[in-house]
Amino acid sequence: MESESKVPNNEATDNESMPEPTMESLLNEQATFRQRLDGREVVWVKVIQIQEKGVMVDIGEKHEGVIPVSDFEAGAVPIVGARIPAVLQAPGRDERSAQLSYKKARAQLGWDQALKAFNEKARVRGRVTSAIKGGFMVDVGGVSAFLPSSLADLRPVRKPQAMVGTGVRCVILEINQEKKQLILSRKAVLDEEVNKRRDKLLAKIKIGDVIIGRATHAVPAGVFVNLGGVEGFVPTAELAWKDPEKAREGITHGHKMRLRVLRIEREAGKITLGVKQLLANPADALRKKYPAKGIVSGKVSEVLPEGVRVKIAENVTAMCQIAELPMKETPIEGDRMDGGRGRDRGRDRERDAKAVAANAIWPKVGDEVKGVVIGINQTTFEVSISIRRFEEMQDRKRVAKYLKGSPRLTLGQILSPEEES
């Protein structure tokens, strides 16, 4: 239920359906009206004339009352014939008309509506009239209410003045009867609406679906996306196959994104999305171009502690780890095992790694090298190669070629040369 803070219209809409009033009923009605008017209660009066500084109204018994034009907002002065609420401020005397207030009557009606909405936990409509320190002042049917900044939106309001003059729907959190003050929350209404939309979306979508969203803001961990009133999240790693951080930096507020649903946490109301799943994986293209066991060649572009990087094509590099570099035939001094007796495994691993690095034959930057493809790195999108395996393959080919030739001596001749003489 939503309480509308509007002034009702008490005028009859179907005179023909109403019974003809009697003189007695009219007198009773007039007496009740006078009693309410003199008691400073809200009464409904008919506008009979619009003057420069006042609105003339009929208060019965051929008497007129006047309401200051200043009681009405600019452009909202009623027309002749309209029925409006009013409350008596000062009775008329001699030639002076009774003074009435539309503003106070509206505030009283608004207060009654606010009490009803508060008790029924219903929403109220209001208009932001000003931005002040710590929040906003809101007109709720003539009642001045306070809307704290922290409860004005789902996120911090960065431009308070932009809210001035806008209509808002809120719930009443607190009421001060003595001071006739209200404290509102717009965030509670927005949260409720978001939860409804989220529940509806969560019931409809499933993992693997492709949906459209717009970026709201980016953080180091990823990008938050608006999915039609429901928030989703794209982790940085899921933005692009290569250089995801760079991809995140290029996303601005309102950026339209095509997304794949990766994970749904229905109880928590969380939706995890991905962008790269809808893009071609560079690793697939590399596997097709550089199949396993294939031979590649290129120039060493970097020598790193973990191995050497080789440029094998434009925008394509290969990485040869230390273990895949060719090794010296004679192990370095100290690279001997003691059977594992009394060894510190962590220290030994570090020593063994240093021994392997020292025992490797390192090419220099600019050297031409060849290697066997042993895989594709899914993170760096580099071709993983082994220079050592390539050289071992070449050695085997040379041995095989030699063995195919006609040897000068047979094995028997080598072992028993005297029997052949």
CORMO-V528574 format. One record per backbone hydrogen bond with DSSP energy under -0.5 kcal/mol. CO is the residue of the C=O (numbers start at 1). NH is the residue of the N-H. E is the energy in kcal/mol with one decimal. If there is no record, write none. Layout:
BEGIN
co->CO nh->NH e->E
co->CO nh->NH e->E
END
This chain:
BEGIN
co->1 nh->123 e->-1.4
co->2 nh->4 e->-0.5
co->3 nh->5 e->-0.6
co->3 nh->125 e->-0.7
co->4 nh->6 e->-1.6
co->6 nh->8 e->-0.5
co->8 nh->10 e->-0.6
co->14 nh->17 e->-0.8
co->15 nh->18 e->-1.0
co->22 nh->26 e->-2.2
co->23 nh->27 e->-2.3
co->24 nh->28 e->-2.5
co->25 nh->29 e->-2.4
co->26 nh->30 e->-2.4
co->27 nh->31 e->-2.5
co->28 nh->32 e->-2.4
co->29 nh->33 e->-2.3
co->30 nh->34 e->-2.6
co->31 nh->35 e->-2.3
co->32 nh->36 e->-2.4
co->33 nh->37 e->-2.7
co->34 nh->38 e->-3.1
co->35 nh->39 e->-1.3
co->36 nh->41 e->-2.8
co->37 nh->40 e->-1.6
co->43 nh->45 e->-0.5
co->43 nh->86 e->-2.4
co->45 nh->84 e->-2.6
co->46 nh->58 e->-2.4
co->47 nh->81 e->-2.5
co->49 nh->51 e->-0.6
co->49 nh->56 e->-2.7
co->53 nh->69 e->-2.0
co->54 nh->51 e->-2.9
co->54 nh->56 e->-0.6
co->55 nh->67 e->-2.2
co->56 nh->48 e->-2.7
co->56 nh->49 e->-1.5
co->57 nh->59 e->-0.5
co->57 nh->65 e->-2.6
co->58 nh->46 e->-0.8
co->60 nh->63 e->-1.7
co->63 nh->59 e->-1.9
co->64 nh->98 e->-1.4
co->65 nh->57 e->-2.8
co->66 nh->100 e->-2.5
co->67 nh->55 e->-3.0
co->68 nh->71 e->-1.8
co->69 nh->72 e->-1.9
co->73 nh->76 e->-2.5
co->79 nh->82 e->-1.9
co->82 nh->47 e->-2.8
co->82 nh->84 e->-0.5
co->84 nh->45 e->-2.8
co->86 nh->43 e->-2.7
co->87 nh->101 e->-2.3
co->90 nh->99 e->-3.0
co->93 nh->96 e->-3.1
co->96 nh->93 e->-0.8
co->98 nh->66 e->-2.9
co->98 nh->100 e->-0.6
co->99 nh->89 e->-3.5
co->99 nh->90 e->-1.9
co->100 nh->68 e->-0.6
co->101 nh->87 e->-1.2
co->101 nh->105 e->-0.9
co->102 nh->106 e->-2.8
co->103 nh->107 e->-2.0
co->104 nh->108 e->-2.2
co->105 nh->109 e->-2.6
co->106 nh->110 e->-2.8
co->107 nh->111 e->-2.4
co->108 nh->112 e->-2.2
co->109 nh->113 e->-2.3
co->110 nh->114 e->-2.4
co->111 nh->115 e->-2.7
co->112 nh->116 e->-2.0
co->113 nh->117 e->-2.6
co->114 nh->118 e->-2.7
co->115 nh->119 e->-2.3
co->116 nh->120 e->-2.0
co->117 nh->121 e->-0.6
co->117 nh->122 e->-2.6
co->118 nh->121 e->-0.6
co->122 nh->172 e->-0.5
co->123 nh->3 e->-2.9
co->124 nh->170 e->-2.6
co->126 nh->168 e->-2.6
co->127 nh->139 e->-2.9
co->128 nh->165 e->-2.8
co->130 nh->132 e->-0.5
co->130 nh->137 e->-2.5
co->132 nh->135 e->-1.9
co->134 nh->149 e->-2.4
co->135 nh->132 e->-2.2
co->136 nh->147 e->-3.0
co->137 nh->129 e->-2.8
co->137 nh->130 e->-1.3
co->138 nh->140 e->-0.7
co->138 nh->145 e->-2.8
co->139 nh->127 e->-1.8
co->139 nh->141 e->-0.7
co->140 nh->143 e->-1.5
co->143 nh->140 e->-3.1
co->143 nh->145 e->-0.5
co->144 nh->182 e->-0.7
co->145 nh->138 e->-3.0
co->146 nh->148 e->-0.6
co->146 nh->184 e->-2.7
co->147 nh->136 e->-2.2
co->148 nh->151 e->-1.5
co->149 nh->152 e->-1.5
co->151 nh->186 e->-2.0
co->151 nh->187 e->-2.5
co->156 nh->158 e->-0.7
co->159 nh->162 e->-1.3
co->160 nh->163 e->-1.9
co->160 nh->164 e->-0.6
co->161 nh->164 e->-0.8
co->163 nh->166 e->-2.1
co->166 nh->128 e->-2.5
co->168 nh->126 e->-2.4
co->170 nh->124 e->-2.7
co->171 nh->173 e->-0.6
co->171 nh->185 e->-1.9
co->174 nh->183 e->-2.0
co->175 nh->177 e->-0.7
co->176 nh->180 e->-1.3
co->176 nh->181 e->-1.5
co->181 nh->176 e->-2.7
co->182 nh->146 e->-2.8
co->183 nh->173 e->-2.8
co->183 nh->174 e->-1.3
co->184 nh->148 e->-0.6
co->185 nh->171 e->-1.8
co->186 nh->190 e->-2.2
co->187 nh->191 e->-3.2
co->188 nh->192 e->-1.9
co->189 nh->193 e->-2.1
co->190 nh->194 e->-2.7
co->191 nh->195 e->-2.6
co->192 nh->196 e->-1.9
co->193 nh->197 e->-2.3
co->194 nh->198 e->-2.9
co->195 nh->199 e->-2.5
co->196 nh->200 e->-2.0
co->197 nh->201 e->-2.5
co->198 nh->202 e->-3.3
co->199 nh->203 e->-1.6
co->200 nh->204 e->-0.6
co->201 nh->204 e->-0.9
co->201 nh->205 e->-2.8
co->206 nh->209 e->-2.0
co->209 nh->211 e->-0.5
co->209 nh->261 e->-2.7
co->211 nh->259 e->-3.0
co->213 nh->257 e->-3.3
co->214 nh->226 e->-3.4
co->215 nh->254 e->-3.4
co->217 nh->224 e->-2.8
co->219 nh->222 e->-1.5
co->221 nh->236 e->-2.4
co->222 nh->219 e->-3.1
co->223 nh->234 e->-2.8
co->224 nh->216 e->-2.8
co->224 nh->217 e->-0.9
co->225 nh->227 e->-0.6
co->225 nh->232 e->-3.0
co->226 nh->214 e->-1.9
co->230 nh->227 e->-4.1
co->232 nh->225 e->-2.9
co->233 nh->235 e->-0.6
co->233 nh->273 e->-2.7
co->234 nh->223 e->-2.5
co->235 nh->238 e->-1.8
co->236 nh->239 e->-1.9
co->236 nh->240 e->-0.5
co->238 nh->275 e->-2.8
co->238 nh->276 e->-2.3
co->243 nh->247 e->-1.7
co->244 nh->248 e->-2.3
co->245 nh->249 e->-2.0
co->246 nh->250 e->-1.0
co->248 nh->251 e->-1.6
co->252 nh->255 e->-2.1
co->255 nh->215 e->-2.5
co->257 nh->213 e->-2.4
co->257 nh->259 e->-0.5
co->259 nh->211 e->-2.3
co->260 nh->262 e->-0.6
co->260 nh->274 e->-2.0
co->261 nh->208 e->-2.4
co->263 nh->272 e->-2.8
co->264 nh->266 e->-0.8
co->265 nh->269 e->-1.6
co->265 nh->270 e->-1.9
co->270 nh->265 e->-2.9
co->271 nh->233 e->-2.4
co->272 nh->262 e->-2.6
co->272 nh->263 e->-1.8
co->273 nh->235 e->-0.6
co->274 nh->260 e->-2.9
co->275 nh->278 e->-2.0
co->276 nh->279 e->-2.0
co->280 nh->282 e->-0.6
co->281 nh->284 e->-1.3
co->281 nh->285 e->-1.1
co->282 nh->286 e->-2.1
co->283 nh->287 e->-2.5
co->284 nh->288 e->-1.8
co->285 nh->289 e->-2.0
co->286 nh->290 e->-3.4
co->291 nh->294 e->-1.7
co->294 nh->373 e->-3.0
co->296 nh->371 e->-2.4
co->298 nh->369 e->-2.8
co->299 nh->311 e->-2.6
co->300 nh->366 e->-2.6
co->302 nh->304 e->-0.6
co->302 nh->309 e->-2.5
co->304 nh->307 e->-1.1
co->306 nh->322 e->-1.7
co->307 nh->304 e->-3.2
co->308 nh->320 e->-2.8
co->309 nh->301 e->-2.7
co->309 nh->302 e->-1.6
co->310 nh->312 e->-0.7
co->310 nh->318 e->-3.2
co->311 nh->299 e->-1.4
co->313 nh->316 e->-2.1
co->316 nh->312 e->-1.5
co->316 nh->313 e->-1.6
co->317 nh->383 e->-2.2
co->318 nh->310 e->-3.2
co->319 nh->321 e->-0.6
co->319 nh->385 e->-2.2
co->320 nh->308 e->-2.3
co->321 nh->324 e->-1.7
co->322 nh->325 e->-2.1
co->324 nh->387 e->-0.7
co->324 nh->388 e->-3.3
co->326 nh->361 e->-3.3
co->329 nh->331 e->-0.6
co->332 nh->335 e->-1.9
co->334 nh->336 e->-1.3
co->338 nh->341 e->-0.9
co->340 nh->343 e->-1.0
co->343 nh->345 e->-0.8
co->344 nh->348 e->-2.9
co->345 nh->349 e->-2.7
co->346 nh->350 e->-1.9
co->347 nh->351 e->-2.4
co->348 nh->352 e->-3.3
co->349 nh->353 e->-2.6
co->350 nh->354 e->-2.1
co->351 nh->355 e->-2.3
co->352 nh->356 e->-2.6
co->353 nh->357 e->-2.4
co->354 nh->358 e->-2.3
co->355 nh->359 e->-1.8
co->356 nh->360 e->-1.0
co->359 nh->328 e->-2.6
co->360 nh->362 e->-0.8
co->361 nh->363 e->-0.5
co->364 nh->367 e->-2.3
co->367 nh->300 e->-2.2
co->369 nh->298 e->-2.1
co->371 nh->296 e->-2.4
co->372 nh->386 e->-1.7
co->373 nh->293 e->-3.0
co->375 nh->384 e->-2.8
co->376 nh->378 e->-0.6
co->377 nh->381 e->-1.9
co->382 nh->377 e->-2.9
co->383 nh->319 e->-2.8
co->383 nh->385 e->-0.5
co->384 nh->374 e->-3.0
co->384 nh->375 e->-1.0
co->386 nh->372 e->-2.0
co->386 nh->390 e->-1.3
co->387 nh->391 e->-2.3
co->388 nh->392 e->-2.5
co->389 nh->393 e->-2.3
co->390 nh->394 e->-2.3
co->391 nh->395 e->-2.4
co->392 nh->396 e->-2.3
co->393 nh->397 e->-2.1
co->394 nh->398 e->-2.3
co->395 nh->399 e->-2.4
co->396 nh->400 e->-2.6
co->397 nh->401 e->-2.5
co->398 nh->402 e->-2.3
co->399 nh->403 e->-2.7
co->400 nh->404 e->-1.4
co->401 nh->405 e->-0.8
co->402 nh->405 e->-0.9
co->405 nh->407 e->-0.7
co->410 nh->414 e->-2.0
co->411 nh->415 e->-2.5
co->412 nh->416 e->-3.4
co->416 nh->419 e->-0.9
co->416 nh->420 e->-0.6
co->418 nh->421 e->-0.7
END
